[in-house]
C-alpha cells in the first residue's frame, strides 16, 4: 500500500463537496452569487445549514463559497447574534483556507480571539494545515476544542454528545477540529488513536445530519480500521459511506478513492482500478476539478505499481494543472515523484532529473518520514533497474536514514499511545482509591483495638513457631538463589530477538564492549532482505514474519557455530565472524546468498522467492590495516551493502582493498564512496546470487 496514506489524506485534508440545499447552486457548476437579502435564510438553523453546505462546497469552489458566506456573517452581526457570527466566521475561514485566503483567515482569527478563543484557535489550525504544518494544526485544533464554550461532549457517550448539541454547542466547529486531529494521527502512524478520534468524528457528523459530511467521516474511519486490521468494522463503515454519498457525486468520487485504498489492503487490484476509474468519471461529471486531480494522482500511483509507466505519466500530467491552481503542494509533490519514477522507467533520464530538482526545491516536510522512505526506495529501485548505479546508491543511502527516522517516530507514537492508556488507567485507579479512603478512615478506630490484641497474639505465636522460622530461613535462601537464576534468564532473554530467537543488537553491543572495546578484529557481513516492504504490502505481515524467520534460519545454517548472527533491525541481519581468513569471507557470503535464494520460502500466503543483498568486509581494512572501532566497522559493512542494493540486489559486495593510510583519508573515502570506487581507491569484490548467474 505504498503512499496510500498520503493519497487518501489528500482527500481528507479538505471538506466535502456535498449536495446543495435550495439556496445553493448544484455541485456540477460554479456557485451563484450571494442571494439577495430578501431571499436570505432567516432562522439560525437555516443559516447554520447553509454555511456548512458552503463550507463543504469550498473544496472545489473556495472563492465562490467565501463570496456567499461573507454576507451571512454580516447578517448575523447586524442581528447582534455573536455566537452565530462566530460559527459563520469559522465557516468563512474554512472556505478561505480551502483556497488561497489563509492570510485573510488569520485576520478573522484575531477578531475572535477575545470573545471566542476556541473558534480562533480552530481557524489557526486550518491555516496551519493549509500551509502543510500538520503537527502545529493538530496542537491548535486540540487547544481550540478545549476552549469551545459550551463544549460538545465528543469524547463521551453519543447520548451525551446529542444532549450537548441540543444545548447549543458548536458541532460544526467540533467536526472541523476532530478532522484536523485525525489527520495528524494518521500521518504520524498513531493508527489506534486515529480510529478513536474518527469514531467521535462520525458521531458528531451524525448530529449535523448532512449525508455528504457523514459519508466522508465514515469513509476515513473505514480506511483507518482496515489499516488496524479491523476488517469487518471497516467493511460496514465503507458500505454506510457509499450509501450516504449516493446523491452527491463529488463526495461519492472521494469515497470511491477510499474504496480503492481498502481494495489494496485486500490485495484486489482489479477492484482498486475499478473504484478509481469510477471516481474519475464521477468527479469529471460533477465538475469537481480538484477531486478529479487527486483521483488521477491515485491512478498514476496504481499504474506505477502495475509497471505501466506511460499510463502513470499520462495520469500524473492530467492531475498536475489543477493541483498547481489550488496550490495543493503536498499532492503536487506526490505527483511529481510519480512522474520522475515513470520517466526513469521510460529511460528519459534528463526529464527525470529535472523533476527531481523541482522536488528538491519543494519543502521537505510536505510529507512524513515514512512516505519519504517509501519514495526513496522506489526511486532507488527505478535508478538501479535502469542501470544508473550512482544515483541508485545515493537514493539508497538517503532511504536508510529515513527508515531509521521512521522506526524512531513509530516507537515514539507507540509509547505515546501506551502513556495515554496508562494515564487513563491511573485516573480510574485514583478515583477508586478516593472512594475507598472514607471506608478506611471509618475502620481506623476499630483497627487500633485489634492491633493491640494481634500484638499479644504474635508474641505468643513467635515462641511457638521458632522451629518453623528456621525452616523458613532455609527456604528464603533457596528462593534467593532461584531469583538470581531468573535474573540471569531475563538478562539472556533481553538480548534475544523474540521473533527469530537470534541475538539482538543489545547482545552484539555487549559482545563488542567485552571483546572489541577499542579495536575491531574479524569480519562482518550485513545482510538485507530484498524488497521486503513488497512482501508486507502485497502478502501481509504474517508472510513477512515467516520470511524473516526462515531467512534467519538459513543464514544461521550457512555460517559456522562460533559465528554470531544478529537480527540488526527490521529485515537486516549482521553476522560477526571472528578468526576467518580474508580469502574465505567471499565464500561465506556466497553460501548465504545461495542458502537464502536457492529455494522458495513457504508463507501463509504461499511460496515466495526471496533473495538478499550482502555487504562484507574484513577488519582491519586491507592492505594498510588501519584500526577501527567496531561501530565504524559496522558502518563500512553497511556502506558496501548499499552498493550491493544499488547494483541490482541479490548479490554480495565486499571490500578487497582501500587506498587509505590514515583516518582522515578513510573519512574522505567514506564521504564519497561512489567516487572512490570509480577512481579505484576502493577495490570491490562481487558475488552474484542464484537468480543472477
Phi, psi and omega in degrees: 000047185297132178057015177298316184301307181296328179293324177284323179295333177300325176283322183288338186288346175245162177279174186288166170242084196262170182296133187279163172272188186300324186274004184238140183291158181301156182288352181279355180218177180292157179290149177282166173295159181306143180292151178297161186301324182293335182261359184291145178298141187257319185283158179299319182297319180294317179299316180300314182295316180298319181296319180293320177298319178294323177299319181291322179291341187294342180303319179256344183225064186294320183294313182294321179296315180297322179298324180281334183280332184301312179295335177290321175298317180296325179296317178294322179295317180296327179281354181072022181263087185296316179299318179294322178299321179295318179297316181290327176295321177297318177298318177298318178297322178297319178294317180298317181285346172288338178247231185245029184254032182298323180297316178296323179297323177299322177297321177297322179299319180296326179294331183266353188307316188285312187263335183225067184297330179296314178296321180299317180292324178294323176297316178297327177296318178295322178296316179297320179293321179295327179271014173063048172237075189297323181295313178298320179299318180296315181295318178294321179296318179298317179295319180298317179298323179292331184270350180299138179219126355288150183282149169276129184280062186287340182270003183245199182294154183296329178295322178291324176297315180299317179297320182290328175293317178295333179279356173111012177290157184273093182292327179297314178299320180295318179298316179296319180295317179295325177301317181290322177300313183294324180303313182292321180294321177295318184290331183264003176088007178275068189297317182296318178294323179298318179300316180299313180295319182291331173297318176293323179301316178296318181298318178293320179299324178297324180290332181282341171059041173241115186301318182296318179295317178297322180299316180297317180296317180295320180297316178295320178298320180299317179296314181299322180293319177297322179292338176260015179063025173266069194294314184294316178298318178297320179297316180295317182290327176295317178299319178294321179296315179298320179294317183293333185265006188302323184269008188228097188300312180299318179292321178299323177299318180292321178294326177296326176294318175300319178299320177296320178296321178291326177298326176299317180298329179273001182061034180251085186290328178293321177293324178297311181297319180298317180295318181292320179294321175297321181296318178299315181297317181295313182295320180294318180296327181276355183069022181270084189295322182291317177298316180300321180295319179294320179296318179295328175298318176297321178296320178300318178296320178298313182294327176298312181292337178272006178063043176236074187296328180298314180291323178298317181295318180296316180296319180296318181293328176290329182281330193298316184302316181293322179296321177293321180297317181276001180054042176274081188295323182297314180289323177301321180297317179297319180295318180293326175296314178302319179298317182295319179294317178299319179295323176297314180298332177271005179063027174263072193292321181296316178296322178296316179297325178296318177295321178296324177295321176297319178296316180298332180281346180276160182297131182291337183274011176294336178232161180282168182297324181295316179293320178300319179297317179295319179297317180296322178295317177299318180296316179298317179299316182296314179298317182295316181294337179266003176081014180265080193291320183298316181288328176296317180296318179299317180293323180294319178299315179294323180296321181296320179293319178296322180298321178297319178295322179297315180299320179292318179295320179296319179298318180294320179296318179295320178297321180295319178295320177296321180296316179299319179295319179295317180299320178297315179296321182295317180297322178296319180294321179296321178297318178298319180297320178296321179295327181278343185300318179297319180296321181295318180296324180294334182267352186299320183296311180294328180293327180295322177293316179298324180300320179297316180295319180295321179301316179295319180294322180295321179300318179292318181294326180300317179295321183285330188258014181304317178300324180292329179297325178297316179297318180297323179299319178296321180293325178297316179299319178296320179296323178297319178296319179295323178298318179296321177296320178295321178298320178296320179295316179298321179297318179295319180295327180292343180254019176239146175280123186295333182281315187255346186065016172281165170299146177256182183300323180299318180294318179299317179297322178296319178297317181294318180296332181276322188248344184216047185297325184250309183235133182264131175232134180133198182232152177230139170237122175260122187243133181228130179288127183289135174053041183293328178299327177297323179299310180296316184292320188264337185236353176096162184290333177294322175293320178300317178296320179297321179295315180299316181296316183289320178297319179298322179294318182291322176297315181299323180287337184277346182248180184278164180297324183281353179278151183254117177258126187238134168278108189281332180153133179059240180259017182256142176230149177237132179244122176259120184240100178277146171066030178256135176294146180305326183294333182273346185296320180298322178295322179293321176298320179295320179299320179294316179304313184280332176295321181279311188270359185286336178212160184291161177255129179279129180228167176300341180260013180105174182289140179233141174274119186238134174233168178228160169248145186228135169244131184222153179200151177251139185235143000299152185294132178282156359266351188279341177071037178295134181282139179229151169287155185298327179295323176293322178298318178299320179298321179293318177298321178296321181297315180286335172298316176306317181297318179299318179291321181293332182270011172123357180067180182052047179199164175243134176240130180232162179270120175272305177214156175227126181273080180215127184255355176208172184293329179295316177296323179296319179296321179296318179296317181294328180293329177222071186297320182298316179295324179295325177291318181296322182276004178069015172289338174239125175258129184249154172252146179227136174233126180274145178284177187297328182278350184260350185276000000 
